[in-house]
């Protein structure tokens, strides 16, 4: 399968109540494939493939596994702590200033993390939503407790809301979108919270 097949399938993922998901759907369905740049596909590691094959995974996971993509740790920041904490993560920016297809209105892609890791507190000007596609993760919004999310559930972060996520025994894969000020210049990574808030089921 190619990027167009994947984009059409992902457009159905962004069907939540926040306006940002409408922006994501529109960007996916109006993508300019003439701006596509060449890339070297890399293999998605086995823990993600196994989780994406589970019966409760979103249907789009089948399309993702059949689409060659350049899976790498995210590179949103050059902060050494951020770089170190990104090693257990996989990421592809599909649409955006640095995406496989150019977009100046959104950053949209796929993001996941291996089991028993944590991605600490960060803030950025763009509003953002993550839609869980496979596996499970705990998400923290502002000062609220971490909340367990499964496939089909969402974590929405308004502009500059501190947020974090972690995994337990399972990896996860998600689709995300940034909208608004999508520059990474004012992205701030604070690291793992010193005091962990209680979990919320």
C-alpha positions as MATLAB code, in Angstrom:
seq = 'XXXXXXXXXXXXXXXXXXXXXXXXXXXXXXXXXXXXXXXXXXXXXXXXXXXXXXXXXXXXXXXXXXXXXXXXXXXXXXXXXXXXXXXXXXXXXXXXXXXXXXXXXXXXXXXXXXXXXXXXXXXXXXXXXXXXXXXXXXXXXXXXXXXXXXXXXXXXXXXXXXXXXXXXXXXXXXXXXXXXXXXXXXXXXXXXXXXXXXXXX';
ca = [
       0.000    0.000    0.000;
       1.059    3.602   -0.534;
       0.774    6.875    1.334;
      -2.529    7.788   -0.318;
      -4.148    4.572    0.932;
      -2.801    5.261    4.413;
      -3.982    8.884    4.423;
      -7.508    7.892    3.387;
      -7.616    5.270    6.139;
      -6.249    7.698    8.748;
      -8.866   10.304    7.822;
     -11.468    7.978    9.355;
      -9.450    7.807   12.598;
      -9.861   11.527   13.272;
     -13.584   11.563   14.019;
     -13.553   12.979   17.564;
     -15.419   16.001   18.902;
     -12.555   18.540   18.916;
     -12.202   20.862   15.907;
      -8.557   19.845   15.546;
      -9.668   16.425   14.310;
     -11.625   18.055   11.495;
      -8.448   19.903   10.509;
      -6.578   16.590   10.520;
      -9.158   14.894    8.314;
      -9.161   17.796    5.846;
      -5.359   17.845    5.672;
      -5.200   14.112    5.006;
      -7.836   14.180    2.276;
      -6.344   17.240    0.540;
      -2.665   16.233    0.786;
      -0.474   17.405   -2.096;
       1.349   14.244   -3.186;
       3.443   16.345   -5.550;
       5.425   17.463   -2.488;
       6.288   13.881   -1.507;
       9.963   13.351   -0.829;
      11.961   10.147   -1.088;
      12.675    8.179    2.059;
      14.279    4.916    3.122;
      11.746    2.612    4.813;
      12.743    0.981    8.099;
      11.189   -2.044    9.766;
       8.749   -1.577   12.607;
       9.961   -3.745   15.490;
       8.171   -6.915   16.541;
       6.541   -5.693   19.804;
       4.585   -3.081   17.840;
       3.622   -5.533   15.101;
       2.317   -8.033   17.651;
       0.265   -5.378   19.459;
      -1.120   -4.001   16.193;
      -2.361   -7.489   15.332;
      -4.520   -7.759   18.472;
      -8.276   -7.952   18.016;
      -8.924   -4.646   19.815;
      -6.506   -2.655   17.645;
      -7.918   -0.016   15.305;
      -8.591   -1.291   11.770;
      -6.096    1.247   10.373;
      -3.262   -0.796   11.921;
      -3.565   -3.303    9.074;
      -2.983   -0.517    6.552;
      -0.046    0.834    8.566;
       1.697   -2.546    8.681;
       1.411   -2.849    4.883;
       2.776    0.651    4.187;
       6.588    1.114    3.967;
       7.539    3.970    6.317;
      10.750    5.439    7.795;
      10.246    4.533   11.474;
      12.709    6.432   13.702;
      12.728    8.021   17.166;
      11.139   11.494   17.076;
      13.420   14.500   16.634;
      11.245   17.333   17.930;
      14.005   18.662   20.215;
      17.800   18.576   20.438;
      17.629   18.644   24.237;
      19.949   15.751   25.307;
      17.403   14.566   27.878;
      14.684   14.516   25.221;
      16.959   12.595   22.844;
      17.757   10.006   25.535;
      14.089    9.577   26.441;
      13.160    9.174   22.751;
      15.199    6.016   22.135;
      12.336    3.603   23.007;
       9.925    5.476   20.723;
       8.947    5.138   17.055;
       7.676    8.011   14.982;
       6.842    9.098   11.443;
       5.754   12.623   10.517;
       3.443   11.942    7.605;
       2.212   15.490    6.997;
       3.961   18.658    8.104;
       6.903   20.976    7.556;
       9.194   17.933    7.939;
       6.665   15.347    6.770;
       6.757   12.790    4.014;
       4.173   15.076    2.398;
       4.543   18.837    2.903;
       1.981   20.725    4.975;
       2.148   24.137    6.604;
      -1.167   23.748    8.434;
      -0.604   20.603   10.532;
       1.978   18.202   11.835;
       0.399   14.773   11.653;
       1.896   11.356   12.066;
       2.271    8.095   13.940;
       3.889    7.725   17.341;
       4.452    4.805   19.697;
       6.552    3.616   22.615;
       7.884    0.299   23.916;
       6.761   -1.173   27.266;
       7.931    0.186   30.625;
       9.099    3.582   29.427;
       8.061    7.151   30.092;
       7.943   10.329   28.007;
       8.000   13.196   30.479;
       6.354   16.574   30.797;
       6.381   18.791   27.702;
       4.609   21.871   26.426;
       4.261   23.472   22.997;
       2.183   26.235   21.387;
       0.306   23.893   19.031;
      -2.871   22.237   20.226;
      -2.631   18.477   19.868;
      -4.588   15.259   20.041;
      -3.381   11.676   20.199;
      -5.726    8.886   19.083;
      -4.766    5.465   20.426;
      -4.536    2.818   17.700;
      -3.019   -0.225   19.438;
      -1.847   -1.240   22.883;
      -2.337    0.836   26.006;
      -0.695    3.823   27.663;
      -1.172    6.181   30.574;
      -1.626    9.838   29.685;
      -1.368   12.849   31.974;
      -2.983   16.204   31.147;
      -1.958   19.227   33.225;
      -1.986   18.346   36.929;
      -4.579   15.563   36.577;
      -3.673   11.937   37.378;
      -2.370    9.632   34.679;
      -5.295    7.990   32.884;
      -5.182    4.620   31.104;
      -6.205    4.844   27.443;
      -6.887    2.003   25.013;
      -7.451    1.860   21.224;
     -10.022    4.400   20.056;
      -9.526    6.663   23.081;
      -7.931   10.117   22.977;
      -5.697   12.523   24.841;
      -6.366   16.155   23.837;
      -3.903   18.892   24.802;
      -4.810   22.559   24.285;
      -1.976   24.978   23.503;
       0.711   25.007   26.234;
      -0.983   22.356   28.403;
       1.739   20.283   30.152;
       1.311   16.609   29.304;
       3.162   13.307   29.614;
       2.686    9.616   28.900;
       4.054    6.259   29.979;
       3.652    2.556   29.250;
       3.368   -0.480   31.506;
       3.695   -4.041   30.184;
       2.380   -3.220   26.693;
       3.653   -0.958   23.911;
       1.300    1.387   22.111;
       0.873    3.075   18.756;
      -1.106    6.249   18.157;
      -1.942    8.806   15.499;
      -1.401   12.451   16.419;
      -1.951   15.895   14.981;
      -0.686   19.384   15.870;
      -2.652   22.431   14.730;
      -2.125   26.186   15.164;
       1.468   27.247   15.825;
       3.157   24.058   14.625;
       6.719   25.376   14.894;
       8.965   23.385   17.251;
      10.974   26.470   18.291;
       9.063   26.870   21.571;
       8.744   23.166   22.375;
       9.874   22.582   25.971;
      10.771   19.212   27.488;
      11.015   19.084   31.282;
      11.681   15.368   31.739;
      10.139   12.762   34.033;
       7.952   14.240   36.807;
       9.687   14.202   40.194;
       6.452   13.188   41.873;
       4.240   10.719   40.037;
       0.551   11.420   40.285;
      -1.837    8.598   41.066;
      -3.298    6.552   38.245;
      -6.906    6.898   37.184;
      -8.731    4.009   35.523;
];
